[in-house]
């Protein structure tokens, strides 16, 4: 009887040890899985897997700033046209040109999903450059109308537009830099690997290549018109 009890006790002890070992192994396996889940994202991030989408979002944010400045300019133009019209109705052709150029620039839009389309981007850039040109012409006629040139409303609008043109130039510069970083990441190691494996649908974005005149504030000439 004593021997039977001893055997039972020994068997029970072995089972308990086996169960304990299994619990320990399960716990160790769980810890390993958790460790992999924690370390893997960090390791992948260190290899640059997140760089492409990060650069892409930065470029899109910079593009939003560009659009915001163009919208600010567009909002100022109707007031400027109305002010000039009040003093120089004979400049009707210039006023019409500005109105039409503004309408065209507003009509041609490029959002964050299409800044990788070269044709649409070129169309947008051309429309905005055309507006800059006729806007500069409109401001330059003030010399021929002393009352207009000294009007406080006109002077305030002129100052705001010149400031906006400077903001546009800065926004475009920042956008071009963000695009440069994004496009470079798509073509260089290790970004080129992730681009082929995970981001094959992502295309290079279009930078601005505007003329020097278009990147500057409208020039206001105070010289008498040539005869």
C-alpha positions in Angstrom: 0.0 0.0 0.0 2.8 2.3 0.9 4.6 1.5 -2.3 1.4 2.3 -4.3 1.1 5.6 -2.7 4.8 6.3 -3.4 4.3 5.5 -7.1 1.2 7.7 -7.3 3.0 10.6 -5.6 6.0 10.2 -7.9 3.8 10.1 -11.0 1.8 13.2 -9.8 5.1 15.0 -9.2 6.3 14.2 -12.7 3.0 15.4 -14.3 3.2 18.7 -12.3 6.8 19.2 -13.4 5.8 18.6 -17.0 2.9 21.0 -16.8 5.1 23.6 -15.2 7.7 23.2 -18.0 5.0 23.5 -20.6 3.7 26.7 -19.0 7.2 28.1 -18.9 7.8 27.2 -22.6 4.5 28.8 -23.5 5.4 31.9 -21.6 8.8 32.1 -23.2 7.2 31.6 -26.7 4.7 34.4 -25.9 7.5 36.7 -24.8 9.4 36.0 -28.0 6.3 36.7 -30.2 5.7 39.9 -28.3 9.4 40.9 -28.6 9.3 40.3 -32.4 6.1 42.4 -32.7 7.7 45.2 -30.8 11.2 45.1 -32.5 10.1 44.3 -36.1 8.3 47.7 -36.7 11.3 49.5 -35.2 13.7 47.6 -37.4 11.7 48.2 -40.5 11.3 51.9 -39.7 15.1 52.0 -39.3 15.4 50.5 -42.8 13.3 53.3 -44.3 10.0 51.6 -44.9 8.2 54.6 -43.6 10.3 57.2 -45.4 8.4 57.2 -48.7 4.9 57.8 -47.3 6.4 60.4 -44.8 8.1 62.3 -47.7 4.9 62.1 -49.7 2.7 63.6 -47.0 5.3 66.4 -46.4 5.2 67.2 -50.1 1.4 67.2 -50.1 1.3 69.5 -47.1 3.8 71.9 -48.9 1.5 71.8 -52.0 -1.5 72.8 -49.8 0.5 75.9 -48.7 1.1 76.8 -52.3 -2.6 76.5 -53.1 -3.4 78.6 -50.1 -1.2 81.4 -51.3 -2.6 81.3 -54.8 -6.1 81.4 -53.3 -5.2 84.4 -51.3 -4.1 86.2 -54.4 -7.2 85.2 -56.3 -9.4 86.6 -53.5 -7.6 90.0 -53.6 -7.9 90.5 -57.3 -11.7 91.4 -57.6 -11.2 94.2 -55.1 -8.2 95.5 -57.0 -10.0 95.4 -60.4 -13.0 97.3 -58.9 -10.7 99.9 -57.4 -8.8 100.5 -60.7 -12.1 100.5 -62.6 -13.3 103.3 -60.4 -10.4 105.5 -61.4 -9.5 104.3 -64.9 -12.5 102.9 -66.7 -10.6 103.4 -70.0 -8.3 100.6 -69.1 -11.1 98.2 -69.8 -9.0 95.8 -71.9 -6.5 95.3 -69.1 -9.3 94.8 -66.5 -10.9 92.2 -68.8 -7.6 90.4 -69.2 -7.1 90.2 -65.5 -10.6 88.9 -64.9 -10.2 86.3 -67.6 -6.8 85.2 -66.4 -8.1 84.9 -62.9 -11.0 82.8 -64.1 -8.6 80.5 -66.0 -6.2 80.2 -63.1 -9.1 79.3 -60.8 -10.5 76.8 -63.3 -7.2 74.9 -63.8 -6.6 73.1 -60.5 -4.2 70.4 -59.4 -4.8 68.6 -56.1 -2.6 66.4 -54.0 -3.6 63.3 -56.0 -2.5 64.8 -59.4 0.7 66.6 -58.6 2.5 63.7 -60.3 0.7 64.4 -63.6 3.2 66.4 -65.8 0.5 67.6 -68.2 -1.9 68.9 -65.6 0.9 70.5 -63.6 2.2 72.3 -66.6 -1.3 73.6 -67.4 -1.7 74.8 -63.9 1.7 76.5 -63.9 1.0 78.2 -67.2 -2.3 79.6 -66.0 -0.8 81.0 -62.9 2.1 82.6 -64.8 -0.3 84.2 -67.2 -2.2 85.7 -64.3 1.0 87.0 -62.8 1.9 88.8 -66.0 -1.4 90.6 -66.5 -1.6 91.4 -62.9 1.8 93.1 -63.1 0.5 95.1 -66.1 -2.6 96.2 -64.2 -0.5 97.5 -61.3 1.9 99.3 -63.6 -0.8 101.5 -65.1 -1.2 103.4 -61.8 1.5 105.9 -62.9 -0.8 107.2 -65.6 -3.5 108.0 -63.0 -2.3 110.1 -60.1 -5.6 109.8 -58.2 -5.4 106.0 -58.5 -1.8 105.9 -57.5 -2.5 107.9 -54.3 -5.7 106.1 -53.4 -5.3 104.4 -50.0 -7.4 101.4 -51.0 -5.3 100.8 -54.1 -2.1 101.2 -52.2 -3.3 98.7 -49.5 -4.3 96.2 -52.2 -1.0 96.6 -54.1 0.9 96.0 -50.9 -1.1 92.9 -50.1 -0.6 91.5 -53.6 3.1 92.1 -53.5 3.3 90.4 -50.2 1.3 87.5 -51.5 3.6 87.1 -54.5 6.5 86.8 -52.1 4.6 84.2 -50.1 3.9 82.3 -53.2 7.6 82.3 -54.1 8.5 81.0 -50.7 5.7 78.3 -50.7 6.8 77.1 -54.1 10.4 76.9 -52.9 9.4 74.8 -49.9 7.3 72.6 -52.1 10.1 72.1 -54.6 12.4 71.0 -51.7 9.8 68.6 -50.4 9.3 67.1 -53.9 13.1 66.8 -54.3 13.3 64.8 -51.1 10.4 62.6 -52.1 11.6 62.0 -55.6 15.1 61.2 -54.4 13.8 58.7 -52.0 12.0 56.8 -54.8 15.3 56.5 -56.7 17.9 55.9 -54.0 18.7 53.0 -51.7 17.0 51.8 -49.6 13.9 53.7 -50.8 14.1 52.2 -54.2 13.6 48.7 -52.7 10.5 49.8 -50.7 9.2 51.7 -53.8 9.4 48.5 -55.9 8.0 46.2 -53.1 5.3 48.3 -51.4 4.9 51.6 -53.1 4.9 50.7 -56.8 1.9 52.9 -57.5 3.7 56.0 -56.2 5.0 58.3 -59.0 7.5 61.2 -58.9 5.9 64.5 -58.2 6.3 67.6 -60.4 8.3 70.5 -59.2 7.8 74.1 -60.2 10.0 75.3 -63.1 8.5 78.8 -63.3 10.4 81.6 -65.0 12.3 84.2 -63.0 9.6 86.8 -63.7 6.8 84.5 -62.5 8.6 83.8 -59.3 9.0 87.5 -58.4 6.5 90.0 -57.2 4.8 92.0 -60.0 7.0 94.8 -61.1 5.4 98.3 -60.7 7.0 100.8 -63.1 6.8 104.5 -62.0 8.6 105.7 -65.2 6.4 107.6 -67.7 5.1 105.5 -70.5 7.2 105.5 -73.6 5.9 107.4 -76.5 
